[in-house]
Amino acid sequence: MLTILGFAMIATFLVLIMMKKMSPIAALVLIPALFCVFVGKGAKLGDYVIEGVGNLAPTAAMLMFAIVYFGLMIDVGLFDPIVRGILRFCKADPLRIVVGTALLAAIVSLDGDGSTTFMITVSAMYPLYKRLKMSLVVMTGVAATANGVMNTLPWGGPTARAATALKLDAGDIFVPMIPALGVGLLFVFALSYVLGLRERKRLGVLTLDEVLVEEKEQESETVLVGAGVGGSGDDKVRTAKATGGSGSGTDADATPDDADDDFKGLDPNRPTLRPKLYWFNAALTVLLLTAMIMEWLPIPVLFILGAALALTVNFPHVKDQKARIAAHADNVLNVSGMVFAAAVFTGVLQGTGMVDHMAKWLVGVIPDAMGPHMGLVTGLLSLPLTYFMSNDGFYFGVLPVLAEAGAAHGISPLEIARASLVGQPLHMSSPLVPAVYVLVGMAKVEFGDHTRFVVKWAALTSLVVLGAGILFGII
């Protein structure tokens, strides 16, 4: 019964948010609460929620102050040269911008933290997508999938968990997987090329000067419309083209109304710029990322200190500091609220025992004839299991059982551990991963839209990694 209710709870959640019948925050709270009552453990709901909140509190603190920090860096102009350089290099070509998104996300993922990767990637690329009216779900999908492949780094989490659970060396698991993961990353770049080509066909290619001229024309049209002057037919055609057609497409997710506020990320005259402090801010950011990689302090502590220092140095007056905090309050509230709401979902899922029963059922339905192919089975199971449960639940709860089943048929635990990594591209878009809420929150994309777009591509990327692992004899 717990197995059925567990799958039903997850399915209900996904259907409701993808159909936009409920907001993710409401669904993350109300659906598990309802199923907790169905299980007959409604009296323990408070305990489950408090435990879940306690486990995710450090993550929520990290995200809150990280958003403030990177928001400040955008305000003061740290990313402006990068954004302008990419825009000039790409010549406003959507194809190059999408490929650049994948490349940037992959490079920044070397720090091993998904939240940081998404914050930096979105901060740098978001203004470009908004300027060209490109699909924002393409940006979130490409960034999440690229980060998912890179998340298998030994310091990224999954590899370390697999090594700990099976008492193996992380290097012995990861190093042989490099060729398969390399193929997976190449597939992400190929996918970004295809998606970028689709965006290029939809929007065309403009030079930087043409983009700036078109923006000025749109601003003029807005002024005229506000004054009650109707535009001509040609004006309407050009406006429709600038918004990506009819304006009803879910992928575009950008309209002139909401675009104006976001163009300020490249406004060379905004009052928050601090050109004299550019190198200080750059050095502070490099130091912060280095400290994260070297693990000098816990990540939440680093971002708390970094945000406080950046705020004090760049905006010494209290009034200005309050204004900057208020400017980023929406993002902070949305993301932190989503994380704490997810704590309800994970708390109920784990506290009621649904996760354990679901895992045992899935392992139990594996036919005996598949025993000699437990590497393949583990790889395939890693896709749904790491999507529907946390990495801790999968690697510490399910993987040892799969490894034991494989050992009975002569399959090495190392092979099982490597196969367990292939589901990470899909895992990074799981509703149970806090970092994904940073991604969709900063990109102003509906979680349901992101899920509908990314699941098929992320699952395909995982299968490519699995196929490459089998082809190379790694799995």
C-alpha positions in Angstrom: 0.0 0.0 0.0 2.8 2.4 0.9 4.4 1.7 -2.5 1.2 2.5 -4.4 0.6 5.7 -2.3 4.2 6.8 -2.8 3.9 6.5 -6.6 0.5 8.1 -6.6 1.7 11.1 -4.5 4.6 11.7 -6.9 2.4 11.3 -10.0 -0.3 13.6 -8.5 2.3 16.3 -7.8 3.8 16.1 -11.3 0.5 16.1 -13.1 -0.9 19.1 -11.1 2.2 21.3 -11.6 2.7 20.4 -15.2 -1.0 21.2 -16.0 -0.6 24.4 -13.9 -3.5 23.4 -11.6 -1.4 24.3 -8.6 1.7 26.3 -7.9 4.8 24.2 -7.0 4.9 25.6 -3.4 1.2 24.7 -2.8 1.6 21.3 -4.4 4.8 20.5 -2.4 3.0 21.2 0.8 -0.7 20.2 0.4 -0.2 17.0 -1.6 2.2 15.2 0.8 0.1 16.4 3.8 -3.0 14.8 2.2 -1.2 11.6 1.5 0.3 11.5 5.0 -3.3 11.4 6.2 -4.2 8.6 3.7 -1.3 6.6 5.1 -2.7 7.0 8.5 0.1 9.0 10.0 -1.4 12.4 10.0 -0.6 12.8 13.7 3.1 12.6 12.8 3.0 15.2 10.0 4.5 17.8 12.2 7.5 15.6 13.1 8.1 14.7 9.4 7.9 18.4 8.4 10.2 19.6 11.1 12.8 16.9 10.3 12.6 17.8 6.6 13.0 21.5 7.3 15.9 20.9 9.6 17.7 18.8 6.9 17.2 21.5 4.2 17.7 24.6 6.4 21.4 25.0 5.6 20.6 24.7 1.9 17.9 27.3 2.2 20.3 29.7 4.0 22.9 29.2 1.3 20.5 29.9 -1.5 19.1 33.0 0.2 22.5 34.7 0.6 23.8 33.3 -2.6 21.0 35.0 -4.5 21.7 38.2 -2.7 25.4 38.0 -3.5 25.1 37.3 -7.2 22.2 39.7 -7.4 24.6 42.4 -6.1 27.3 41.4 -8.5 24.8 41.9 -11.4 23.8 45.3 -9.9 27.4 46.5 -9.7 28.2 45.3 -13.2 30.5 42.4 -12.6 29.0 40.3 -15.4 28.4 43.2 -17.8 31.7 42.7 -19.7 31.0 39.0 -20.0 27.5 39.5 -21.3 28.6 42.2 -23.8 31.5 40.1 -24.9 29.3 37.0 -25.5 26.7 39.1 -27.3 29.3 40.6 -29.6 31.0 37.3 -30.2 27.7 35.6 -30.9 26.6 38.5 -33.1 23.1 38.0 -31.6 23.0 34.5 -33.0 20.6 32.3 -31.0 22.5 29.2 -32.0 25.8 30.4 -30.6 24.0 31.7 -27.4 22.4 28.3 -26.7 25.7 26.5 -27.2 27.4 29.1 -25.1 24.9 28.4 -22.3 25.8 24.7 -22.3 29.5 25.5 -22.3 29.3 28.1 -19.5 27.2 25.8 -17.4 29.6 22.9 -17.9 32.6 25.0 -17.0 31.1 26.6 -13.9 29.9 23.1 -12.8 33.5 22.3 -12.0 32.9 23.9 -8.6 30.6 20.9 -7.8 27.7 23.0 -6.6 24.5 23.1 -8.8 23.0 26.2 -7.2 26.2 28.3 -7.9 26.3 27.0 -11.4 22.8 28.0 -12.1 23.1 31.4 -10.5 26.2 32.3 -12.5 24.9 30.9 -15.8 21.5 32.6 -15.5 23.1 35.8 -14.4 25.3 35.9 -17.4 23.0 34.5 -20.1 19.5 35.7 -19.0 19.9 39.3 -20.4 20.9 37.8 -23.8 17.8 35.6 -24.0 15.5 38.4 -23.0 17.0 40.9 -25.5 16.5 38.4 -28.4 13.2 37.1 -27.1 14.7 33.6 -27.0 13.0 30.7 -25.2 13.9 30.8 -21.5 13.1 27.1 -21.1 15.8 26.3 -23.6 18.3 28.1 -21.3 17.1 26.3 -18.2 16.9 22.9 -19.9 20.4 23.1 -21.4 21.9 24.5 -18.2 20.3 21.7 -16.1 21.3 18.9 -18.4 24.9 20.1 -18.7 25.2 20.5 -15.0 23.7 17.0 -14.5 26.5 15.4 -16.5 29.1 17.4 -14.6 27.5 16.6 -11.3 29.1 13.2 -11.4 32.5 14.8 -10.4 33.9 13.2 -7.3 33.3 16.4 -5.3 29.8 16.9 -6.8 28.1 14.4 -4.5 26.7 11.3 -6.3 30.1 9.7 -6.8 31.1 10.3 -3.2 27.8 8.8 -2.0 28.2 5.7 -4.2 31.8 5.2 -2.9 30.7 5.6 0.7 27.7 3.3 0.4 29.7 0.5 -1.3 33.0 1.2 0.6 34.9 1.9 -2.7 37.4 4.5 -3.8 35.7 7.5 -5.6 38.5 7.7 -8.1 38.1 4.0 -9.1 34.4 4.7 -9.8 34.8 8.1 -11.6 38.0 7.8 -13.7 36.9 4.9 -15.9 33.5 6.7 -16.4 35.2 9.8 -18.0 34.9 8.5 -21.6 31.2 7.8 -21.2 30.6 11.1 -19.4 32.6 12.9 -22.2 30.2 11.4 -24.7 27.3 12.6 -22.7 28.7 16.1 -22.5 29.3 16.1 -26.3 25.7 15.0 -26.7 24.6 18.0 -24.6 26.6 20.3 -26.9 25.0 18.7 -29.9 21.6 19.0 -28.4 22.2 22.7 -27.6 23.3 23.1 -31.3 20.0 21.7 -32.5 17.9 23.7 -30.0 19.9 26.8 -31.0 19.3 26.1 -34.7 15.6 25.9 -33.9 15.8 29.3 -32.1 17.7 30.8 -35.0 15.1 29.7 -37.5 12.4 31.1 -35.3 14.0 34.5 -34.6 16.7 35.0 -37.2 20.2 36.4 -36.7 20.7 40.1 -35.9 23.9 42.1 -35.3 24.3 43.8 -31.9 23.6 47.2 -33.5 20.3 45.9 -35.0 19.3 44.5 -31.6 19.9 47.9 -30.0 18.1 49.8 -32.7 15.1 47.4 -32.5 14.9 47.9 -28.7 14.9 51.7 -29.2 12.1 51.4 -31.8 10.1 49.2 -29.4 10.6 51.8 -26.7 9.3 54.5 -29.0 6.3 52.4 -29.9 5.6 51.8 -26.3 5.6 55.6 -25.7 3.3 56.2 -28.6 0.9 53.4 -27.5 0.9 54.9 -24.0 0.0 58.2 -25.4 -3.0 56.7 -27.3 -1.4 56.6 -30.8 -2.1 53.4 -32.7 0.7 51.6 -34.6 0.6 50.8 -38.2 0.2 47.3 -39.7 4.0 47.1 -40.3 4.7 48.0 -36.7 2.4 45.3 -35.5 4.1 42.7 -37.7 7.6 43.7 -36.5 6.4 43.6 -32.8 4.9 40.1 -33.4 8.2 39.0 -34.8 10.2 40.4 -31.9 8.0 38.5 -29.5 8.5 35.2 -31.3 5.3 35.0 -33.3 1.9 35.1 -31.9 3.1 35.4 -28.3 1.2 32.4 -27.1 4.0 30.0 -27.1 5.0 28.5 -23.8 8.7 28.2 -24.9 9.2 31.9 -25.6 8.1 33.0 -22.1 9.1 36.6 -22.9 6.9 39.6 -23.7 7.6 43.3 -24.1 5.8 43.9 -20.8 8.1 41.9 -18.7 11.2 42.3 -20.8 11.8 46.0 -20.0 12.6 45.4 -16.4 15.1 42.7 -17.2 17.1 44.7 -19.8 18.5 46.7 -16.9 21.1 44.0 -16.5 23.0 45.6 -19.4 22.0 49.2 -18.9 25.3 51.0 -18.9 23.9 54.0 -17.0 22.1 52.2 -14.1 22.9 53.9 -10.8 24.1 50.7 -9.0 27.2 50.3 -11.2 30.5 50.4 -9.3 33.2 50.5 -12.0 35.9 51.6 -9.5 35.2 48.5 -7.4 35.2 46.1 -10.4 38.4 44.3 -9.6 37.5 44.1 -5.9 34.2 42.4 -6.8 35.9 40.1 -9.2 38.6 39.1 -6.7 35.9 38.6 -4.0 34.0 36.3 -6.3 37.0 34.2 -7.3 38.0 34.0 -3.6 34.5 32.9 -2.7 34.4 30.1 -5.4 37.9 29.0 -4.4 36.9 28.7 -0.8 33.9 26.6 -1.8 36.0 24.2 -3.9 38.7 24.0 -1.1 36.0 23.7 1.5 37.6 26.2 3.8 34.2 26.9 5.4 30.7 25.5 4.9 29.0 26.9 1.8 26.2 28.7 3.7 28.7 30.5 5.9 30.8 31.5 2.9 27.8 33.1 1.1 26.6 34.8 4.3 30.0 36.4 4.8 30.4 37.2 1.0 27.0 38.8 0.8 27.6 40.9 3.9 31.0 42.1 2.7 29.8 42.8 -0.9 26.9 44.8 0.4 29.0 46.8 2.8 31.8 47.7 0.4 29.7 48.5 -2.6 26.8 50.2 -0.8 28.2 51.8 2.4 25.0 53.7 3.1 22.3 51.9 5.0 19.6 53.3 2.8 21.3 51.9 -0.3 21.8 48.5 1.4 18.1 48.3 2.2 17.2 49.2 -1.4 19.4 46.4 -2.8 18.1 43.8 -0.4 14.5 44.8 -1.3 15.3 44.6 -5.0 16.2 40.9 -4.6 13.6 40.0 -2.0 11.2 38.4 -4.6 13.9 35.9 -5.8 14.9 35.2 -2.2 11.4 34.6 -1.0 10.4 32.4 -4.0 13.5 30.2 -3.9 13.7 29.8 -0.1 9.9 29.3 0.1 10.2 26.5 -2.5 13.0 24.8 -0.6 11.1 24.8 2.7 8.0 23.5 0.8 10.1 20.7 -0.7 11.1 19.9 2.9 7.5 18.9 3.5 7.5 16.6 0.4 10.7 14.9 1.3 9.9 14.7 5.0 6.6 12.9 4.3 8.1 10.7 1.6 10.9 9.5 3.9 9.1 9.7 7.3 6.2 7.5 6.2 8.5 4.9 4.7 7.1 5.4 1.2 10.6 5.7 -0.3 11.9 2.5 1.2 8.8 0.5 0.0 9.1 2.0 -3.5 12.7 1.1 -3.7 12.2 -2.5 -2.5 9.3 -3.0 -4.9 11.4 -1.8 -7.9 14.3 -4.1 -6.9 11.9 -7.0 -6.3 10.3 -6.8 -9.8 13.6 -7.4 -11.5 13.4 -10.8 -13.2 16.1 -13.4 -12.2 17.1 -13.7 -15.8 18.3 -10.0 -15.6 20.8 -10.9 -12.9 23.8 -11.1 -15.2 22.8 -7.7 -16.6 22.6 -5.8 -13.3 24.9 -3.1 -14.6 22.3 -2.2 -17.3 19.4 -2.7 -14.9 21.1 -0.3 -12.4 21.7 2.3 -15.0 18.1 2.2 -16.2 16.7 2.3 -12.7 18.9 5.2 -11.8 16.8 7.4 -14.1 13.4 7.2 -12.4 14.8 6.5 -8.9 17.1 9.5 -8.7 14.3 11.7 -10.2 11.7 10.6 -7.7 13.9 10.4 -4.6 16.9 12.2 -3.2 20.5 11.1 -4.0 20.9 10.1 -0.3 17.8 7.9 -0.5 19.0 6.2 -3.8 22.7 5.8 -3.0 22.4 4.8 0.6 19.1 2.9 0.4 18.8 1.3 -3.0 22.3 1.0 -4.4 23.6 -1.4 -1.7 20.6 -3.7 -2.5 21.4 -3.5 -6.3 25.1 -4.2 -5.6 24.3 -7.2 -3.5 22.0 -8.6 -6.3 24.7 -8.0 -8.8 27.4 -9.7 -6.7 25.3 -12.8 -6.6 25.7 -13.0 -10.4 29.4 -12.1 -10.4 28.9 -8.4 -11.2 31.5 -6.1 -9.6 30.3 -3.4 -7.1 32.5 -0.9 -9.1 30.4 -1.6 -12.2 27.2 -1.2 -10.3 28.5 2.1 -8.8 29.4 3.5 -12.2 26.0 2.5 -13.7 24.3 4.3 -10.8 25.8 7.7 -12.0 24.1 7.8 -15.4 20.8 9.1 -14.1 22.3 12.4 -12.9 21.4 14.5 -16.0 17.7 13.8 -15.2 18.1 14.0 -11.5 19.2 17.7 -11.7 15.7 18.6 -12.8 13.9 16.6 -10.1 11.4 18.5 -7.9 13.4 17.2 -4.9 16.6 19.1 -5.9 16.7 22.6 -4.3 19.1 23.9 -7.0 16.5 23.5 -9.7 14.3 26.1 -8.0 17.2 28.6 -8.1 17.4 27.9 -11.9 13.7 28.4 -12.7 13.3 31.2 -10.1 16.1 33.4 -11.5 15.1 32.6 -15.1 11.4 33.4 -14.3 10.3 30.1 -15.8 7.4 28.1 -14.5 8.6 24.8 -13.0 6.0 22.9 -15.0 7.2 24.4 -18.3 10.8 23.5 -17.4 9.8 20.0 -16.5 7.8 19.4 -19.7 10.7 20.7 -21.8 13.7 19.1 -20.1 12.6 15.6 -19.0 12.8 14.0 -22.4 16.2 15.6 -23.3 17.7 14.9 -19.9 16.5 11.2 -20.0 17.9 10.9 -23.5 21.3 12.3 -22.3 21.3 9.7 -19.5 20.6 6.9 -21.9 23.5 8.2 -24.1 25.9 8.0 -21.2 24.6 4.5 -20.3 25.0 3.4 -24.0 28.5 4.8 -24.1 29.4 3.1 -20.9 28.3 -0.3 -22.3 30.0 0.4 -25.6 33.3 1.2 -23.9 33.0 -1.8 -21.6 32.8 0.4 -18.5 29.4 -1.0 -17.6 
